[in-house]
């Protein structure tokens, strides 16, 4: 489904030799000269003894058959067959978890933003979690290649009785392949609302190495990430200290709590290190936040 990378004239940096189910709002199906327009709507609904998934999509943004490794929790794997985002592409996801339902969303691979043709590539997610419902949001990392123009946003809307665990990991270039991010224009926006009131706002703009090296920016690091745990008043200072003890063996992690939302942040140069740390935190916190032991999605092992 969809075009291959070669069909789309993607310019990837050269590697150094030294190294409610319905249509998604505002999305028209298919491709055009200005890029792919794709949207996906997911509704997680509690039915009898498990959560069912209703979905609709336009363009090349789809979800595989829902999986139930835990019995009642619905695991959904998002797929974008074209494999990357170029200038003019728009990918929009709207996911709603209705009262009493439980969902987990992840992806099989990183989302790659390639060198721009002059337009911005857009990826946006709206995640809405109702009262007595839970959502886990675990996408693989976003990779921004040199010369890309990207707009990436995630909005999480919660009820005071809903539960949410999720992360975002952003990589500027690929340090392992010696393809640094020297220039471009990347804007990311991560926000959480509780009862329609802002609880967390994170804005980041990177236009080149000067922003990466700035003390008030990424402090010379190429990878940043945030893990969010919103579960009421489950976690006191003792839990924060326990997390710090687990993560202290690896540089780059910090643990804070803002208005009842527990945050684990990473700033470093290794996306796998960030993800491994977040998974360790999730395995510790999930039994308390969701009353479930951690069930690692099988696709993470592939």
MARLUMSE-481424 format. One line per field, with one value per residue (C-alpha): residue number from 1; y, x negated, z. Coordinates in steps of 0.02 Angstrom, whole numbers. Each point is the difference from the previous one (the first is absolute). Layout:
REM residues N
resi [NUM/...]
c2 [Y/...]
c1 [X/...]
c3 [Z/...]
REM end
This chain:
REM residues 302
resi [1/2/3/4/5/6/7/8/9/10/11/12/13/14/15/16/17/18/19/20/21/22/23/24/25/26/27/28/29/30/31/32/33/34/35/36/37/38/39/40/41/42/43/44/45/46/47/48/49/50/51/52/53/54/55/56/57/58/59/60/61/62/63/64/65/66/67/68/69/70/71/72/73/74/75/76/77/78/79/80/81/82/83/84/85/86/87/88/89/90/91/92/93/94/95/96/97/98/99/100/101/102/103/104/105/106/107/108/109/110/111/112/113/114/115/116/117/118/119/120/121/122/123/124/125/126/127/128/129/130/131/132/133/134/135/136/137/138/139/140/141/142/143/144/145/146/147/148/149/150/151/152/153/154/155/156/157/158/159/160/161/162/163/164/165/166/167/168/169/170/171/172/173/174/175/176/177/178/179/180/181/182/183/184/185/186/187/188/189/190/191/192/193/194/195/196/197/198/199/200/201/202/203/204/205/206/207/208/209/210/211/212/213/214/215/216/217/218/219/220/221/222/223/224/225/226/227/228/229/230/231/232/233/234/235/236/237/238/239/240/241/242/243/244/245/246/247/248/249/250/251/252/253/254/255/256/257/258/259/260/261/262/263/264/265/266/267/268/269/270/271/272/273/274/275/276/277/278/279/280/281/282/283/284/285/286/287/288/289/290/291/292/293/294/295/296/297/298/299/300/301/302]
c2 [0/173/50/-64/115/-2/60/154/74/1/77/-90/64/-95/-104/47/-128/26/-61/98/-88/115/99/100/185/100/-144/-41/-172/-44/89/155/101/76/-168/-136/49/-137/-15/-134/0/-129/-29/-119/-60/-114/-148/-144/-69/97/161/0/115/94/88/95/75/100/-18/-108/5/-160/-117/-187/-124/38/-116/-60/-69/49/-59/162/140/41/18/98/13/153/-21/130/-103/141/-9/184/180/126/181/17/-163/11/-144/25/-120/18/-133/-4/-122/-6/-27/-165/-45/-34/23/-7/79/-26/-2/-126/126/179/143/80/179/18/149/126/50/172/-50/-68/-177/-7/-134/31/-107/36/-126/11/-110/-5/-27/-175/-35/-23/27/-44/94/-73/55/-36/152/146/23/170/-7/147/125/-57/114/-84/42/-132/19/-110/55/-109/39/-85/-9/10/-184/-62/-80/34/-59/56/60/104/-19/122/-31/133/-94/-172/5/-185/31/166/97/151/129/159/97/-5/53/-117/52/-121/28/-118/49/-83/65/-63/46/123/92/4/-111/-13/97/-40/98/-30/81/-54/85/-60/-38/167/-50/-174/72/138/-20/40/-123/-177/38/-85/-160/-77/-97/63/-93/14/-137/56/-92/73/-109/112/2/-171/57/94/55/-178/-62/140/-49/-182/50/101/-151/-110/126/66/-128/92/183/117/-41/114/-30/135/19/146/26/-184/-58/-104/40/-92/99/-53/108/-91/-77/-175/-33/-182/57/118/-134/-131/121/43/-185/-33/142/-65/-175/71/121/-92/-119/151/117/-129/-148/-109/-77/57/-94/45/14/-140/117/80/-161/-1]
c1 [0/-66/-156/-174/-140/-74/166/-4/-172/-53/-170/-84/-168/-150/-90/-179/-130/-71/148/2350/-49/13/-107/-143/37/-80/-83/34/-50/-144/-153/-32/-146/-9/-17/100/154/42/109/54/140/-1/137/-36/167/35/106/40/-165/-123/-35/49/-76/97/-101/7/-137/-41/-166/-148/19/77/3/-30/125/25/-93/46/-156/73/177/98/-121/2/-174/-5/-152/-3/-70/-53/-49/-92/-128/-41/61/-53/49/186/49/133/31/139/57/152/18/139/12/177/53/-61/-107/-187/-115/-184/-69/-174/-93/-117/-134/-60/87/-130/12/-106/-84/132/51/45/159/24/49/136/39/133/84/154/23/159/25/167/36/-45/-93/-185/-117/-182/-87/-169/-55/-177/-112/18/-159/-30/-128/-108/96/174/145/113/151/34/136/84/149/62/171/39/137/-57/49/-83/-172/-138/-179/-92/-164/-73/-181/-78/-165/-92/-103/-72/-159/-35/-1/-95/143/16/139/-83/150/186/153/79/143/69/144/52/146/109/169/96/185/-32/-133/-183/-110/-156/-68/-164/-57/-162/-68/-164/-68/-178/-152/11/168/-66/-152/91/5/186/23/-70/-170/-93/103/86/139/135/147/142/98/167/96/170/86/76/-93/-81/-180/-76/-179/-48/43/-99/-152/23/0/-158/-85/49/-59/-156/-113/29/-42/131/158/95/161/124/183/103/179/21/-77/-158/-132/-158/-110/-149/-135/-144/-56/74/182/-12/-64/147/125/-78/9/181/44/-83/103/159/-30/-14/146/130/57/39/71/105/6/-83/-171/-101/38/-133/71/-69/-44/-136/-98/-5]
c3 [0/-46/-93/34/54/-174/-72/109/-35/182/31/146/61/-65/133/32/-49/174/85/363/-156/-149/-120/72/2/-139/-93/-183/-60/-112/-67/-101/-64/175/89/85/101/123/153/122/128/141/128/143/70/148/-57/119/64/-108/-95/-184/-132/-131/-132/-163/-106/-154/-90/54/189/68/148/-2/69/185/117/174/86/169/-31/19/-49/-186/-76/-164/-114/-113/-175/-128/-153/-94/140/27/-5/-131/-31/-31/88/134/122/126/135/113/135/129/145/65/179/72/-151/-3/-150/-43/-160/-68/-166/-82/-44/11/-89/-114/-62/-156/-83/-51/-174/68/92/176/41/134/127/132/132/104/141/105/153/91/183/66/-164/-34/-147/-24/-141/-50/-174/-56/-16/-122/-102/-80/-139/-51/-107/51/41/126/106/133/131/129/104/142/76/164/130/181/18/-159/-9/-127/-24/-155/-72/-139/-59/-124/-89/-99/-128/33/101/-32/-187/13/-79/113/-8/-61/-64/-31/98/127/114/129/119/140/110/131/57/152/8/-144/99/-54/109/-108/-148/-85/-152/-94/-157/-79/-156/5/105/92/75/42/88/93/190/-3/-143/-13/79/-141/6/-150/90/118/72/125/87/72/135/47/130/131/165/-16/8/146/28/47/-174/-79/102/-47/-184/24/77/-147/-129/86/-86/-164/-29/-71/100/118/98/50/43/-66/61/36/-165/18/-131/-47/-119/-102/-81/-83/-163/-2/-44/54/169/15/-47/115/146/-37/-12/169/76/-81/66/175/-8/-103/138/110/-132/-94/119/-133/-13/-151/-162/-128/-177/-106/-142/109/-11/-191]
REM end
